[in-house]
């Protein structure tokens, strides 16, 4: 399993619009992607920062999403995100939800 972490700084008072955009625009796009498994979105208590983690069955599918769909996602988030989100990629080592154990 593979993960993409997107960290972003939200514009002032954009918390509710951000969550609405995730729910009505971003999640439907993700659900249409090959290999998409899950999305977790976190908001800082002060509403200034957010982190979104998407889980994928394989690195290739996450990379296809990054290349083909993520540019449109960035445009959808432009009204609520200040600056350019930072993206990092990971191989998932453990997950109780997805029943993944670290490889020895």
TIDO-352271 format. One record per residue: residue number from 1; x, y, z of N, C-alpha, C in turn. Coordinates in nm, 3 decimals. Example, Ala and Ser with C-alpha at 12.3 -4.5 7.8 and 13.67 -1.06 7.14 Angstrom:
BEGIN
<1; <1.319; -0.569; 0.780>; <1.230; -0.450; 0.780>; <1.320; -0.330; 0.780>>
<2; <1.285; -0.225; 0.708>; <1.367; -0.106; 0.714>; <1.290; 0.003; 0.787>>
// end
This chain:
BEGIN
<1; <0.085; -0.117; 0.000>; <0.000; 0.000; 0.000>; <0.090; 0.123; 0.000>>
<2; <0.040; 0.229; -0.057>; <0.115; 0.352; -0.078>; <0.033; 0.470; -0.027>>
<3; <0.100; 0.572; 0.023>; <0.030; 0.690; 0.077>; <0.087; 0.818; 0.020>>
<4; <-0.001; 0.915; 0.000>; <0.037; 1.052; -0.036>; <-0.009; 1.143; 0.076>>
<5; <0.082; 1.223; 0.127>; <0.050; 1.321; 0.231>; <0.059; 1.460; 0.169>>
<6; <-0.049; 1.535; 0.183>; <-0.054; 1.672; 0.132>; <-0.077; 1.763; 0.251>>
<7; <0.021; 1.848; 0.280>; <0.004; 1.944; 0.390>; <-0.016; 2.082; 0.329>>
<8; <-0.106; 2.158; 0.389>; <-0.142; 2.287; 0.333>; <-0.178; 2.387; 0.440>>
<9; <-0.158; 2.512; 0.408>; <-0.195; 2.623; 0.495>; <-0.324; 2.682; 0.439>>
<10; <-0.426; 2.692; 0.524>; <-0.556; 2.741; 0.479>; <-0.564; 2.893; 0.489>>
<11; <-0.643; 2.951; 0.400>; <-0.670; 3.094; 0.407>; <-0.753; 3.121; 0.531>>
<12; <-0.751; 3.245; 0.575>; <-0.826; 3.285; 0.695>; <-0.974; 3.251; 0.680>>
<13; <-1.029; 3.193; 0.784>; <-1.172; 3.160; 0.791>; <-1.219; 3.067; 0.678>>
<14; <-1.132; 2.980; 0.631>; <-1.167; 2.892; 0.519>; <-1.198; 2.749; 0.563>>
<15; <-1.197; 2.725; 0.693>; <-1.215; 2.589; 0.744>; <-1.340; 2.519; 0.690>>
<16; <-1.456; 2.582; 0.702>; <-1.579; 2.516; 0.659>; <-1.585; 2.501; 0.507>>
<17; <-1.536; 2.599; 0.433>; <-1.534; 2.587; 0.287>; <-1.436; 2.478; 0.244>>
<18; <-1.324; 2.464; 0.316>; <-1.229; 2.358; 0.287>; <-1.294; 2.222; 0.304>>
<19; <-1.359; 2.198; 0.417>; <-1.421; 2.067; 0.440>; <-1.532; 2.039; 0.340>>
<20; <-1.605; 2.143; 0.302>; <-1.710; 2.126; 0.201>; <-1.648; 2.089; 0.066>>
<21; <-1.539; 2.155; 0.027>; <-1.472; 2.125; -0.099>; <-1.420; 1.982; -0.101>>
<22; <-1.364; 1.939; 0.011>; <-1.316; 1.800; 0.020>; <-1.433; 1.704; -0.003>>
<23; <-1.542; 1.727; 0.066>; <-1.657; 1.636; 0.062>; <-1.727; 1.635; -0.074>>
<24; <-1.748; 1.752; -0.133>; <-1.830; 1.759; -0.254>; <-1.751; 1.754; -0.385>>
<25; <-1.622; 1.783; -0.381>; <-1.543; 1.790; -0.503>; <-1.427; 1.690; -0.505>>
<26; <-1.345; 1.692; -0.401>; <-1.223; 1.611; -0.401>; <-1.254; 1.462; -0.382>>
<27; <-1.333; 1.427; -0.282>; <-1.363; 1.285; -0.258>; <-1.428; 1.217; -0.378>>
<28; <-1.525; 1.280; -0.445>; <-1.580; 1.215; -0.565>; <-1.475; 1.190; -0.673>>
<29; <-1.379; 1.282; -0.687>; <-1.270; 1.262; -0.785>; <-1.183; 1.143; -0.743>>
<30; <-1.149; 1.138; -0.615>; <-1.065; 1.029; -0.566>; <-1.131; 0.893; -0.584>>
<31; <-1.259; 0.886; -0.555>; <-1.331; 0.758; -0.564>; <-1.333; 0.702; -0.706>>
<32; <-1.312; 0.786; -0.806>; <-1.310; 0.742; -0.945>; <-1.172; 0.692; -0.989>>
<33; <-1.071; 0.709; -0.905>; <-0.933; 0.674; -0.942>; <-0.905; 0.526; -0.920>>
<34; <-0.836; 0.467; -1.015>; <-0.793; 0.328; -1.001>; <-0.699; 0.315; -0.881>>
<35; <-0.726; 0.218; -0.797>; <-0.639; 0.189; -0.685>; <-0.658; 0.274; -0.562>>
<36; <-0.751; 0.369; -0.565>; <-0.775; 0.452; -0.447>; <-0.838; 0.367; -0.337>>
<37; <-0.785; 0.379; -0.214>; <-0.835; 0.298; -0.103>; <-0.903; 0.381; 0.006>>
<38; <-0.847; 0.498; 0.040>; <-0.901; 0.574; 0.153>; <-0.844; 0.714; 0.152>>
<39; <-0.914; 0.805; 0.218>; <-0.869; 0.944; 0.237>; <-0.893; 0.982; 0.382>>
<40; <-0.793; 1.039; 0.444>; <-0.802; 1.092; 0.580>; <-0.764; 1.239; 0.573>>
<41; <-0.846; 1.324; 0.628>; <-0.817; 1.468; 0.627>; <-0.817; 1.518; 0.770>>
<42; <-0.713; 1.591; 0.805>; <-0.696; 1.644; 0.941>; <-0.691; 1.796; 0.937>>
<43; <-0.755; 1.859; 1.034>; <-0.752; 2.004; 1.047>; <-0.691; 2.041; 1.181>>
<44; <-0.601; 2.139; 1.181>; <-0.546; 2.190; 1.307>; <-0.658; 2.257; 1.385>>
<45; <-0.647; 2.254; 1.517>; <-0.750; 2.311; 1.604>; <-0.776; 2.458; 1.572>>
<46; <-0.672; 2.531; 1.532>; <-0.690; 2.673; 1.502>; <-0.743; 2.697; 1.361>>
<47; <-0.760; 2.591; 1.281>; <-0.816; 2.603; 1.147>; <-0.721; 2.661; 1.044>>
<48; <-0.593; 2.671; 1.077>; <-0.498; 2.733; 0.985>; <-0.426; 2.634; 0.895>>
<49; <-0.418; 2.510; 0.938>; <-0.344; 2.410; 0.862>; <-0.426; 2.283; 0.847>>
<50; <-0.399; 2.212; 0.738>; <-0.468; 2.086; 0.712>; <-0.368; 1.987; 0.652>>
<51; <-0.395; 1.860; 0.674>; <-0.318; 1.751; 0.615>; <-0.417; 1.651; 0.558>>
<52; <-0.392; 1.610; 0.436>; <-0.475; 1.508; 0.372>; <-0.385; 1.390; 0.336>>
<53; <-0.427; 1.271; 0.373>; <-0.351; 1.151; 0.342>; <-0.441; 1.058; 0.261>>
<54; <-0.397; 1.029; 0.141>; <-0.471; 0.934; 0.058>; <-0.392; 0.803; 0.053>>
<55; <-0.465; 0.693; 0.056>; <-0.405; 0.560; 0.052>; <-0.440; 0.494; -0.080>>
<56; <-0.340; 0.425; -0.136>; <-0.351; 0.366; -0.268>; <-0.302; 0.221; -0.264>>
<57; <-0.356; 0.140; -0.353>; <-0.313; 0.000; -0.357>; <-0.169; -0.016; -0.405>>
<58; <-0.128; 0.072; -0.499>; <0.008; 0.064; -0.555>; <0.061; 0.203; -0.585>>
<59; <0.190; 0.215; -0.583>; <0.258; 0.340; -0.612>; <0.220; 0.393; -0.752>>
<60; <0.209; 0.304; -0.848>; <0.179; 0.344; -0.985>; <0.045; 0.416; -0.995>>
<61; <-0.055; 0.370; -0.920>; <-0.186; 0.434; -0.923>; <-0.182; 0.571; -0.856>>
<62; <-0.108; 0.583; -0.747>; <-0.092; 0.713; -0.681>; <-0.021; 0.811; -0.773>>
<63; <0.080; 0.764; -0.844>; <0.153; 0.850; -0.937>; <0.067; 0.891; -1.056>>
<64; <-0.017; 0.802; -1.104>; <-0.110; 0.837; -1.213>; <-0.206; 0.946; -1.167>>
<65; <-0.258; 0.932; -1.046>; <-0.345; 1.036; -0.989>; <-0.271; 1.169; -0.980>>
<66; <-0.148; 1.166; -0.930>; <-0.068; 1.288; -0.917>; <-0.050; 1.357; -1.051>>
<67; <-0.027; 1.280; -1.151>; <0.000; 1.333; -1.284>; <-0.127; 1.378; -1.356>>
<68; <-0.233; 1.298; -1.347>; <-0.351; 1.320; -1.431>; <-0.465; 1.398; -1.366>>
<69; <-0.484; 1.384; -1.236>; <-0.600; 1.442; -1.168>; <-0.564; 1.549; -1.067>>
<70; <-0.450; 1.534; -1.000>; <-0.413; 1.627; -0.893>; <-0.407; 1.773; -0.939>>
<71; <-0.364; 1.806; -1.061>; <-0.367; 1.947; -1.102>; <-0.508; 2.008; -1.094>>
<72; <-0.611; 1.933; -1.127>; <-0.749; 1.983; -1.115>; <-0.790; 1.997; -0.969>>
<73; <-0.740; 1.907; -0.884>; <-0.766; 1.916; -0.740>; <-0.706; 2.045; -0.684>>
<74; <-0.584; 2.076; -0.725>; <-0.521; 2.200; -0.680>; <-0.604; 2.322; -0.719>>
<75; <-0.659; 2.321; -0.839>; <-0.743; 2.433; -0.883>; <-0.868; 2.442; -0.796>>
<76; <-0.927; 2.329; -0.761>; <-1.047; 2.329; -0.677>; <-1.017; 2.382; -0.538>>
<77; <-0.896; 2.357; -0.489>; <-0.857; 2.402; -0.355>; <-0.803; 2.545; -0.350>>
<78; <-0.779; 2.605; -0.466>; <-0.714; 2.736; -0.472>; <-0.789; 2.844; -0.394>>
<79; <-0.919; 2.833; -0.382>; <-0.996; 2.936; -0.310>; <-0.982; 2.926; -0.159>>
<80; <-0.933; 2.811; -0.110>; <-0.923; 2.792; 0.036>; <-0.781; 2.770; 0.086>>
<81; <-0.689; 2.742; -0.004>; <-0.551; 2.714; 0.036>; <-0.462; 2.833; 0.004>>
<82; <-0.378; 2.868; 0.100>; <-0.282; 2.976; 0.084>; <-0.147; 2.918; 0.047>>
<83; <-0.096; 2.950; -0.071>; <0.032; 2.896; -0.116>; <0.015; 2.761; -0.183>>
<84; <0.128; 2.695; -0.202>; <0.130; 2.565; -0.269>; <0.138; 2.453; -0.167>>
<85; <0.045; 2.359; -0.171>; <0.052; 2.244; -0.080>; <0.181; 2.165; -0.101>>
<86; <0.229; 2.107; 0.007>; <0.349; 2.024; 0.002>; <0.307; 1.878; -0.002>>
<87; <0.363; 1.804; -0.097>; <0.326; 1.663; -0.116>; <0.446; 1.575; -0.084>>
<88; <0.419; 1.472; -0.005>; <0.521; 1.370; 0.025>; <0.456; 1.234; 0.003>>
<89; <0.538; 1.137; -0.037>; <0.488; 1.003; -0.064>; <0.556; 0.902; 0.028>>
<90; <0.481; 0.798; 0.063>; <0.530; 0.696; 0.156>; <0.481; 0.559; 0.114>>
<91; <0.557; 0.458; 0.153>; <0.508; 0.322; 0.150>; <0.446; 0.297; 0.286>>
<92; <0.327; 0.241; 0.291>; <0.260; 0.217; 0.418>; <0.325; 0.095; 0.484>>
<93; <0.373; 0.115; 0.608>; <0.439; 0.007; 0.681>; <0.342; -0.069; 0.770>>
<94; <0.248; 0.002; 0.834>; <0.152; -0.061; 0.924>; <0.016; 0.007; 0.910>>
<95; <-0.088; -0.072; 0.924>; <-0.224; -0.019; 0.930>; <-0.313; -0.123; 0.994>>
<96; <-0.377; -0.087; 1.104>; <-0.472; -0.180; 1.165>; <-0.600; -0.185; 1.083>>
<97; <-0.639; -0.072; 1.026>; <-0.761; -0.067; 0.947>; <-0.749; -0.150; 0.820>>
<98; <-0.637; -0.137; 0.752>; <-0.616; -0.208; 0.626>; <-0.542; -0.340; 0.645>>
<99; <-0.518; -0.375; 0.771>; <-0.454; -0.502; 0.807>; <-0.320; -0.522; 0.736>>
<100; <-0.234; -0.420; 0.750>; <-0.100; -0.425; 0.694>; <-0.001; -0.434; 0.808>>
<101; <0.093; -0.526; 0.798>; <0.199; -0.540; 0.899>; <0.333; -0.506; 0.835>>
<102; <0.421; -0.454; 0.916>; <0.556; -0.419; 0.868>; <0.624; -0.544; 0.816>>
<103; <0.695; -0.528; 0.706>; <0.771; -0.638; 0.649>; <0.906; -0.649; 0.718>>
<104; <0.944; -0.769; 0.757>; <1.072; -0.789; 0.826>; <1.184; -0.806; 0.727>>
// end
